[in-house]
Amino acid sequence: MFYVYLLQSVENPEHFYVGCTADLKKRIKQHNAGCSIHTSKFKPWNLRGYVAFDSEEKAQKFEKYLKTGNGRIFQKKFF
């Protein structure tokens, strides 16, 4: 399975991050450990939600959508 996930910063609750991974638990631990330069300054993170896909291609397309203007509206409405 492939997961598209939405993280929310604990320290800066208005800051969100969208990502895609095959190992959700491991990836969240990496974000909270500061292993990603894009998310290290906003750690710690809480998982707001995720969607599982049976193909990496579908997951990547959904991740890309969530990073668009309409995708951000979708995030606010459903996550």
C-alpha positions in Angstrom: 0.0 0.0 0.0 1.0 3.6 -0.6 -0.1 6.4 1.7 -0.7 10.1 1.2 -0.6 11.8 4.5 -1.3 15.2 6.0 0.8 16.4 9.0 0.1 19.4 11.2 2.8 21.1 13.2 2.2 21.1 17.0 4.2 24.3 17.5 2.8 26.1 14.5 -0.7 24.6 14.0 -1.3 26.7 10.9 1.5 24.9 9.1 0.7 21.6 7.3 2.7 19.2 5.2 1.5 16.7 2.6 3.6 13.7 1.7 3.5 10.2 0.2 5.1 7.0 1.4 4.9 3.2 1.5 5.7 3.1 5.2 3.6 5.6 7.1 4.8 4.9 10.7 8.5 5.1 9.7 8.0 8.3 7.7 6.2 10.1 10.5 9.1 9.1 12.9 11.6 10.5 10.3 9.7 13.8 10.2 9.6 14.1 14.0 13.3 13.2 14.2 14.2 16.1 11.9 15.4 13.9 9.0 13.6 16.0 6.4 14.9 19.5 5.7 11.4 20.6 4.6 9.8 19.7 7.9 12.5 19.8 10.5 11.9 23.4 11.6 8.2 22.8 12.2 8.5 19.6 14.3 6.9 17.9 16.2 4.2 16.8 13.9 0.8 15.2 14.4 -0.8 13.1 11.8 -4.1 14.7 10.7 -5.1 12.1 8.2 -4.1 9.7 5.5 -5.5 7.9 2.5 -4.3 4.5 1.3 -3.8 3.6 -2.3 -3.1 0.3 -4.0 -0.7 1.9 -6.5 2.1 4.3 -6.1 1.0 6.2 -9.2 -2.5 6.9 -7.8 -0.9 8.0 -4.5 1.5 10.4 -6.2 -1.4 11.9 -8.3 -3.4 12.5 -5.2 -0.5 14.0 -3.3 0.1 16.4 -6.3 -3.6 17.3 -6.2 -3.5 18.1 -2.5 -0.7 20.6 -3.1 -2.8 22.6 -5.6 -5.2 25.4 -4.6 -8.3 23.2 -4.9 -6.4 20.4 -3.1 -5.8 22.8 -0.1 -9.5 23.6 0.0 -10.2 19.8 0.0 -7.7 19.4 2.9 -9.5 22.0 5.0 -12.9 20.5 4.3 -12.1 16.8 4.9 -9.0 16.7 7.1 
